[in-house]
Amino acid sequence: MRLLLVEDDDHVAAALAAVLSRHGFDVTHARSGEEALRALLPDTGAPFAVVLLDLGLPDQDGFEVCGRIRKRTGIPVIMVTARADTRSKIHGLNLGADDYVVKPYDTGELLARIHAVARRKPPAGGGPEEAQEASGPRSLRLGSLVIELPNREVSVAGEAVPLTRKEFDLLALLAQRPGVVFRREQIISEVWQTSWEGTGRTLEVHIASLRSKLRLPALIETVRGVGYKIVVPAR
């Protein structure tokens, strides 16, 4: 599996690349944002399965690099950074990152996250919303919220709300059964396709981002100790 490591610190990159190589990854190292973007240009080799992106790059901020990557390709991006504040996490996920890992991290944790995002199916491969399209409605309507499943579009009161891939999958999953509590483990299994417990923090960040974007704070209710549910809007 090919992996693009975007890290300006050669010592950090060498140590991480050695670990990744021992676990079967073919690692390409880019030291700057521009070098990373050049590496993603189409070539004769196999495509990258995952991009590990540091945010503190010498030529441009990693957030900008993530946005540019997402405009070019749907390759999963994991931000790996020392920025631990929730605002940075939400910003990165809003830009299209698939996950966010804070340094220092456990190597096993990072490997689990890499495999989790690499296992995800591409949009044409039958994600949660496509399964619904085949066996259920093509759109979901909850008060002013409309979720168009085939084209992955969401609107509130007629205004489009741009969501990342995982945000859409999460919202579509919960909206399938309004009022029903989805356990955290169930959500992580269906949206992230993993049972690794550390993904729970990523779930919390995605829920916070959805609440912020939709501007419907009462729509997604936290059921303490269990999970989350969509609250059916009063008619």
C-alpha positions in Angstrom: 0.0 0.0 0.0 1.5 3.4 -1.0 1.4 6.2 1.5 2.4 9.8 1.1 4.1 11.2 4.3 4.2 15.0 4.3 6.6 16.0 7.1 9.3 18.7 7.1 11.3 17.2 9.9 13.6 14.6 8.3 14.3 12.8 11.7 10.6 12.4 12.5 9.9 11.3 8.9 12.7 8.8 8.8 11.6 7.2 12.1 8.0 7.1 11.0 8.8 5.8 7.5 10.8 3.0 9.0 7.9 1.9 11.2 5.4 2.1 8.3 7.7 0.2 6.0 7.9 -2.6 8.5 4.1 -2.8 8.4 4.0 -3.2 4.7 3.7 0.5 3.5 5.5 1.9 0.5 6.3 5.4 1.8 7.0 8.5 -0.2 8.3 11.4 1.8 7.4 15.0 0.9 9.0 17.9 2.9 6.7 20.7 1.8 3.2 21.4 0.6 4.3 21.9 -3.0 6.3 18.7 -3.0 3.3 16.8 -1.7 1.0 18.3 -4.4 3.5 17.3 -7.1 3.7 13.8 -5.7 -0.1 13.5 -6.1 0.1 14.3 -9.8 -1.0 11.3 -12.0 1.8 9.0 -12.9 2.4 5.4 -13.9 2.6 4.1 -10.4 -0.2 2.8 -8.1 -2.2 5.6 -6.5 -1.6 6.5 -2.9 -3.9 4.9 -0.4 -3.5 7.5 2.4 -1.8 10.9 2.9 -0.3 11.6 6.4 -0.2 15.4 6.5 1.7 17.5 9.1 0.3 21.0 9.5 3.6 22.9 10.3 5.1 22.9 6.8 7.8 25.4 5.7 6.1 26.8 2.6 2.4 26.9 3.5 0.0 25.8 6.3 -1.1 22.2 6.2 -4.7 23.3 6.3 -4.2 25.0 2.9 -2.5 21.9 1.6 -5.4 19.7 2.7 -7.9 22.0 0.9 -5.8 21.8 -2.3 -5.5 18.1 -2.0 -9.2 17.7 -1.6 -9.9 19.7 -4.7 -7.7 17.3 -6.7 -8.4 13.9 -5.3 -10.5 11.9 -2.9 -7.5 10.1 -1.3 -8.0 9.8 2.5 -6.0 12.5 4.4 -5.0 12.1 8.0 -3.7 15.2 9.7 -0.9 14.5 12.1 0.0 17.5 14.2 0.8 18.9 17.7 -2.3 21.2 17.4 -4.6 19.7 20.0 -7.3 22.3 20.3 -10.9 21.3 19.2 -11.2 24.3 16.8 -8.2 23.1 14.8 -9.6 19.6 14.7 -13.0 20.9 13.4 -11.3 23.1 10.9 -9.3 20.3 9.5 -12.2 18.0 9.2 -14.3 20.7 7.6 -11.6 21.0 4.9 -12.0 17.4 4.1 -9.5 15.5 6.3 -10.7 12.0 7.1 -9.0 11.9 10.5 -6.9 14.0 12.9 -4.1 12.6 15.1 -2.4 14.7 17.8 1.3 14.4 18.5 2.7 12.6 20.4 0.8 9.6 19.4 1.0 5.8 19.9 2.3 4.1 16.8 -0.4 1.4 17.1 -3.0 4.1 17.3 -1.7 5.7 14.1 -1.6 2.4 12.2 -5.1 1.6 13.3 -6.3 5.0 12.0 -4.5 4.5 8.7 -6.0 1.1 8.1 -9.5 2.5 9.1 -9.5 5.3 6.5 -7.8 3.1 3.9 -10.7 0.5 4.2 -13.3 3.1 3.4 -15.1 2.6 0.1 -15.0 5.4 -2.5 -18.2 7.2 -3.3 -19.0 4.9 -6.2 -18.4 1.8 -4.0 -21.6 1.7 -2.0 -21.4 3.8 1.1 -24.3 4.1 3.6 -26.2 6.6 1.5 -26.0 4.4 -1.6 -27.3 1.4 0.2 -30.3 3.5 1.2 -30.8 4.5 -2.4 -31.1 0.9 -3.4 -33.4 -0.2 -0.6 -35.1 3.0 0.7 -35.9 6.6 -0.1 -33.7 8.8 -2.3 -34.0 11.7 0.2 -34.7 12.2 3.9 -36.7 15.1 5.2 -36.6 16.2 8.9 -38.3 19.5 9.3 -36.2 22.1 7.5 -33.4 19.6 6.9 -33.3 17.8 3.6 -30.7 15.1 2.8 -30.4 14.1 -0.8 -28.8 10.6 -0.7 -27.9 10.0 -4.4 -25.9 13.2 -4.9 -24.8 13.6 -1.2 -26.3 17.1 -0.8 -27.7 18.6 2.4 -29.8 21.7 2.8 -31.5 23.5 5.7 -34.4 25.8 4.9 -33.4 25.6 1.3 -29.8 26.7 1.9 -27.1 24.2 0.9 -24.8 23.0 3.7 -21.4 21.7 2.5 -20.4 18.6 4.5 -17.3 16.4 4.4 -17.6 12.8 3.3 -17.6 11.4 6.9 -20.0 14.2 8.1 -22.5 13.2 5.4 -22.2 9.5 6.2 -22.7 10.2 9.9 -25.7 12.4 9.3 -27.3 10.0 6.8 -26.9 7.1 9.2 -28.5 8.9 12.1 -31.3 10.3 9.9 -32.3 6.8 8.7 -34.1 6.2 12.0 -35.2 9.4 13.7 -35.7 9.0 17.5 -33.7 5.8 17.6 -30.4 5.9 19.7 -27.4 4.7 17.7 -24.7 3.3 20.0 -21.2 4.9 19.7 -19.7 1.5 18.8 -22.4 1.0 16.1 -21.7 4.4 14.5 -17.9 3.9 14.5 -18.4 0.5 12.9 -20.7 1.7 10.2 -19.1 5.1 9.3 -15.4 4.4 10.0 -15.6 0.7 9.4 -13.5 -0.1 12.5 -14.0 -1.2 16.0 -11.0 0.6 17.4 -12.0 2.5 20.5 -9.8 5.5 20.0 -12.1 6.6 17.1 -14.6 7.8 19.6 -12.9 11.2 19.9 -13.1 11.6 16.2 -16.8 10.8 16.4 -17.3 13.6 19.0 -15.5 16.1 16.8 -17.6 15.2 13.8 -20.8 15.5 15.8 -19.7 19.0 17.0 -18.9 20.0 13.4 -22.3 18.8 12.2 -24.1 20.8 14.9 -22.2 23.9 14.0 -22.7 23.6 10.2 -26.4 22.7 10.4 -27.2 25.3 13.0 -29.8 23.0 14.4 -28.4 22.5 17.9 -31.3 20.4 19.1 -31.3 18.0 16.1 -28.6 15.6 17.3 -29.0 14.7 20.9 -26.3 13.1 23.0 -27.6 10.1 25.0 -25.1 10.0 27.8 -23.2 6.8 28.1 -24.8 5.3 25.0 -24.6 7.3 21.8 -26.5 9.8 19.7 -29.9 10.1 18.1 -31.8 12.5 15.7 -34.6 14.3 17.4 -37.7 14.5 15.2 -38.4 18.2 14.8 -41.8 19.4 16.1 -44.3 20.0 13.2 
